[in-house]
Amino acid sequence: MRKYMYWFVLLLGISISCQKNETVGLEEDKGSPKGEPTFVVASYNILHDTEAISEHYQWSKRKELLIKQVIENEIDILCLQEDQTNQVADIQRATGLQVAGTAKRILYDGKRFSVRSQGRFYLSETPEKSSHGWDAAVIRLCNWALFNDRNTGRNFFVFNAHFDHIGVKAREKSALLMKERIDFMTNGQPVILTGDMNALPGSMPILTLTRFLNDSRAVSETAPEGPIGTYNGMNNDRAYEGRIDYVFTSSHFRVREYAVLQDETDGIFPSDHFPVITNVELK
């Protein structure tokens, strides 16, 4: 009897010891950063590729310039609007970025980030099905992903949206829907919201969004770089006409840098929008 009791106590002690070591290991992994904590997030309306577009705007003439921007600025998470399959394939092929979603795609560094979950909803009265919203001219949606950062072990959400360019009511209602969905889905977790909102600072949609998220330009720890306006219409003279592209962050983030890239080469622009580039870090 004593012999069996000895082995029982010995095995129990080994089991408890192993469980304790596993728990400690998890705690240390959770609390100890493994690499660089900052990362670069960009919002970029890349202008769709279609036969109807004029020759000067053709993707074949613009893509190398746009890809160069992505590579040179070391963008870790690239949130696209007006993206088409062939355009995303070109960017992926050149950069090695992975992709989340099939529209309003979120491209990301798969070596650093993993996707825990992802999905989409429509900017309309019926978010779960493809549908026009309110007075919108076209169907609009938001693509989202929940990321894990292998460098820090932290999770955060990225939402990427494109508000309607015609419907005033649609933009206002879309902003309210974004707040409702983000509040419900994230349960207080860190959030980045990017997109072409087709709305100027101070307008109702932007006021709605900045009631619960920070405009990265306003909270950047360094002076914002580049023009104020983000829509160029393939013409630098229009560069200051309107800031309609944004990166918003929850209070969990520090925004180290903010920039709008005003690039063109021999009169050719990468897009009719300038990209918004931010360097962020979870606090």
WOLINVEN-V876923 format. One record per pair of residues at least 12 apart in sequence whose ideal C-beta (glycine too) atoms are under 6 Angstrom apart, sorted by sequence separation. I is the first residue (numbers start at 0). J is the second residue. D is the distance in whole Angstrom. If there is no record, write none. Layout:
i,j,d
I,J,D
I,J,D
This chain:
i,j,d
97,109,4
226,238,4
227,239,6
228,240,5
261,273,6
144,157,5
226,239,6
228,241,5
229,242,5
230,243,6
260,273,6
228,242,5
229,243,6
259,273,5
260,274,5
99,114,5
143,158,5
227,242,6
229,244,4
259,275,6
87,104,6
122,139,4
141,158,6
142,159,5
99,117,5
258,276,5
121,140,5
141,160,4
192,212,6
257,277,5
119,140,5
120,141,6
82,104,5
139,161,6
256,278,4
80,103,6
119,142,5
238,261,6
254,277,6
255,278,4
139,163,5
69,94,6
79,104,5
118,143,6
254,279,6
62,89,5
66,93,5
78,105,5
117,144,4
136,163,6
252,279,5
253,280,5
58,86,6
135,163,4
170,198,5
244,272,6
77,106,4
116,145,5
136,165,4
156,185,5
246,275,5
253,282,6
114,144,5
115,145,4
174,204,4
229,259,6
251,281,6
76,107,5
135,166,4
215,246,4
244,275,5
246,277,5
251,282,6
115,147,6
134,166,4
171,203,5
175,207,6
41,74,5
75,108,5
133,166,6
161,194,6
164,197,5
171,204,6
174,207,4
178,211,6
215,248,6
225,258,5
226,259,5
39,73,6
45,79,6
47,81,4
112,146,5
113,147,5
134,168,5
135,169,4
155,189,4
156,190,5
157,191,5
158,192,5
159,193,5
160,194,4
161,195,5
162,196,5
170,204,5
174,208,5
223,257,5
224,258,4
225,259,4
39,74,5
46,81,6
48,83,5
133,168,5
134,169,5
159,194,6
162,197,5
212,247,4
213,248,5
219,254,5
220,255,6
221,256,5
226,261,5
233,268,5
39,75,5
40,76,5
41,77,5
42,78,5
43,79,6
44,80,4
45,81,6
47,83,6
112,148,6
133,169,4
218,254,5
225,261,5
38,75,4
44,81,5
45,82,6
132,169,5
212,249,6
48,86,5
111,149,6
219,257,4
233,271,5
103,142,4
105,144,5
111,150,6
133,172,5
208,247,6
215,254,5
232,271,5
216,257,5
100,142,4
199,241,6
200,242,6
215,257,5
230,272,6
231,273,6
229,272,6
229,273,5
99,144,4
197,243,5
196,243,6
195,244,5
196,245,6
122,173,4
105,157,6
193,246,5
105,159,5
192,247,4
103,159,5
191,248,5
103,161,6
190,249,4
189,249,5
189,251,4
215,277,5
78,159,4
80,161,4
189,281,6
35,150,6
36,151,5
78,193,4
80,195,5
34,150,4
33,150,5
32,151,5
29,152,5
153,281,5
40,191,6
42,193,4
44,195,4
68,260,6
64,264,6
68,269,6
42,244,5
42,246,5
65,269,4
72,276,6
64,269,4
40,246,6
60,267,6
61,269,5
37,255,6
46,270,4
45,270,5
46,271,5
44,272,4
43,274,4
41,274,5
42,275,5
41,276,5
40,277,5
39,278,5
40,279,6
37,278,6
37,280,4
36,280,5
